[in-house]
Structures are given as C-alpha cells and as structure tokens.
Amino acid sequence: MSKTIVLTGAGGVLCSTMAKALAKKGNQIAVLDLREAAANSIAQEIKDAGGEAIGVAANVLEKDSLEKAKKVVNNAFGKVDILVNGAGGNHPLGTTSNPFFAMEDLQNAAEGFKTFFDLDPKGIEFTFNLNFLGTLIPTQVFATDMVGREGCSILNISSMNAYTPLTKIPAYSGAKAAISNFTQWLAVHFSKVGIRVNALAPGFFLTDQNRALLTNEDGSLTQRGQQIIDQTPMGRYGTPDDLISSTLYLCDDASAFVTGIVIPIDGGFSAYSGV
C-alpha cells in the first residue's frame, strides 16, 4: 500500500537516492531540503520517472519552518506515514588538524592549524545541532501524524562514527553516537503507539562533503582515504545504491517487528580489527 514518506536532507546524493528508491515502490515522496532548488530538482526527477513527489524547503533546526512544510505535505498527500531523518553533516571548526596530539603541536602557528585545544565551541554546537536537533525537531513535528496508526515508522541516519569514533572529528562522532542512542530511546518511547524507529549506520561513502578529504584532485586516494580502504574488508567505498535495500526493508511492513536497531552498511569496517 502506498505511503506518504518525508525525507529531510533529500536534496543530497545519499538521501535523494533513497527517495527515488522509495518512490519506485509507489510511495508518495516529500523531498525536504534547506535548498529549495535542490528539493524541487529531486522531486522533478521522481515525477519524470513516473513517481509522485513534491519538493519542499525546510530548515530542520526551525520548528516553524517544519510546521509549514508539514502543512504542504498534508495538503498534497495526507498524513505522514514515514519520516527519514537524513539531514546532517560536519563542521571544520569541530575538527582537529592531526589524528594524534603531539607536544610540538603547541608551537604550531600555521594558519588554520587546530589542536583539540583550538576546537571552536560554535563549530561543535553547529554539528550537534544539525545532527541531533535536526533529527529530534522533525520527529516532533511529523510523528504527530503517526501516533496510533498502523505501518508508521521513523528512519534515522547514524554512522560508523557512532560505534568507534574516528580521529579528527570528535563533534561529528559524538553527534552520531547521540543519534544511535536517540534511536533506541525513541523506539522504546513510541513502542505502545505503533511507531517503529530504526537507523542506518553508513560506512564510508564518497560524497561532496568528504571528497576533498578522501581523494586528491587526480582522483587518487589521500593517505586518510587509503587508510579507510585498508580497514574496509570489502576494499571499496560505499555507493548510494548500497543504502537502498536496508532502507526499503526498514520502511516496509516486512519489518513490522523490528524496532530500535542500527544497521551498519560499511563493507565490514565495523567487524575488522585491523589484524
């Protein structure tokens, strides 16, 4: 049966792929993104392929913005059945320059060089807000449609960082750990009113956000990029299509007794000890 599905951050590569896959199953898709043009572009692609979709501008950190978006979705498709909280990201002000602290770092005066002691609370606050509050607030808004109805669920986006934090990005790692914890909390909290809550934990996917960190201009891998591949048993980065099967499963009634789980989609990264 067709469902109304809202995806935040769906103007991006990963969530737009999820949106298109869900549309192909006959669902009505609301593509939400801070960038209205990006949301409309993805919605148009879905419609061009024969699906039903609308693009809606929304800021996941502003409840009023989300309430307005919800009215648009409700007017177009009716009540929301599924929410995919896809909005998220990192900030350079919450990132250290080196993976390990060294005594000589205290004397490094290079422009832009950051040790743990130089991390900007504003950058860390931005990262936590975007990932955690950017999941909590949309859930507050859209889950009101789901209470007491059958077949409703929420899908959050965690990360490999939530299992074991990566070097250099403490804010992002901490924020994604919060998402995994919040997923479990919500699953229990909503368990009596028919709302399932699960999450995906993508491993390493090449996106516009991390491409410069993992690849050189000529397309070869950076040292960090190669280190990631060496720690990934399947020996490659993930592709957006790698998220589709788990997304469809968790959004489908086939997973009606599944709630509170976080599925790693990481090519074996989380299972490998490095030896």
Helices and strands as residue ranges (DSSP letters): E 4-7, H 13-24, E 28-33, H 36-48, E 52-57, H 63-77, E 82-85, G 92-94, G 103-107, G 116-118, H 121-128, I 129-133, H 134-142, G 143-145, E 152-157, G 160-162, H 170-189, E 195-202, H 211-214, H 223-230, G 240-243, H 244-251, G 253-255, E 262-265, G 269-271
